[in-house]
Amino acid sequence: MSNGVILFHTTAMAMKAEKALTREGFQVTLVPTPREFSSDCGIAVRFPWSLVEAIRPLLQNAAVEVQAVHKLG
């Protein structure tokens, strides 16, 4: 199973995203932003890539500002 990461402009947005996603039952983890991706924030949210389409609207509804979403590996 492959994973994805969500990048943010601020640490506050990363933490807000993690809280919103775990509240909805998603298994996500705060991780250091992978070196291959540029980000204003050093924290990213890792998640199972199969959930990307379910996660995007949830973050939008929670007013989380996302910088980018990338698939890992």
C-alpha positions as CSV (number, residue, x, y, z in Angstrom):
1,M,0.0,0.0,0.0
2,S,1.4,3.4,-0.9
3,N,1.2,6.5,1.1
4,G,0.8,10.2,0.4
5,V,1.8,13.4,2.2
6,I,0.0,16.7,2.5
7,L,2.2,19.8,2.7
8,F,1.2,23.0,4.4
9,H,2.3,26.6,4.6
10,T,2.2,26.7,8.4
11,T,2.6,24.2,11.3
12,A,-0.8,25.4,12.6
13,M,-2.5,24.2,9.4
14,A,-0.7,20.8,9.6
15,M,-2.0,20.3,13.2
16,K,-5.5,21.5,12.2
17,A,-5.5,19.0,9.3
18,E,-4.3,16.1,11.6
19,K,-7.0,17.0,14.1
20,A,-9.8,17.2,11.5
21,L,-8.8,13.9,9.8
22,T,-8.4,11.9,13.0
23,R,-11.8,13.2,14.3
24,E,-13.3,11.7,11.1
25,G,-11.6,8.4,11.8
26,F,-8.7,8.6,9.3
27,Q,-5.4,7.0,10.2
28,V,-2.9,9.8,9.6
29,T,0.5,10.7,11.1
30,L,2.4,14.0,11.4
31,V,5.8,13.5,9.9
32,P,8.8,15.7,8.9
33,T,8.3,17.1,5.3
34,P,10.2,14.7,3.0
35,R,13.3,16.4,1.5
36,E,12.2,15.8,-2.1
37,F,9.3,18.2,-1.6
38,S,9.7,21.9,-0.9
39,S,7.4,23.4,1.8
40,D,7.2,26.4,3.9
41,C,6.4,24.2,6.9
42,G,8.6,21.4,8.2
43,I,5.6,19.1,9.1
44,A,3.5,17.1,6.8
45,V,0.6,14.7,7.2
46,R,1.2,11.2,5.9
47,F,-1.9,9.1,4.9
48,P,-2.8,6.0,2.9
49,W,-3.0,7.1,-0.7
50,S,-6.2,5.2,-1.3
51,L,-8.0,7.8,0.8
52,V,-6.8,10.9,-1.2
53,E,-10.2,11.5,-2.8
54,A,-12.0,11.3,0.6
55,I,-9.4,13.5,2.4
56,R,-9.4,16.4,-0.1
57,P,-13.0,17.6,0.5
58,L,-12.8,17.0,4.2
59,L,-9.9,19.4,4.5
60,Q,-11.6,21.9,2.3
61,N,-14.7,21.8,4.5
62,A,-12.5,22.2,7.6
63,A,-10.9,25.4,6.1
64,V,-7.5,23.8,6.0
65,E,-5.1,25.5,3.6
66,V,-3.1,22.9,1.8
67,Q,0.1,23.7,-0.1
68,A,0.4,20.4,-2.0
69,V,-0.5,16.7,-2.0
70,H,2.1,14.2,-3.2
71,K,2.2,10.4,-3.6
72,L,5.2,8.8,-2.0
73,G,7.2,6.1,-3.8
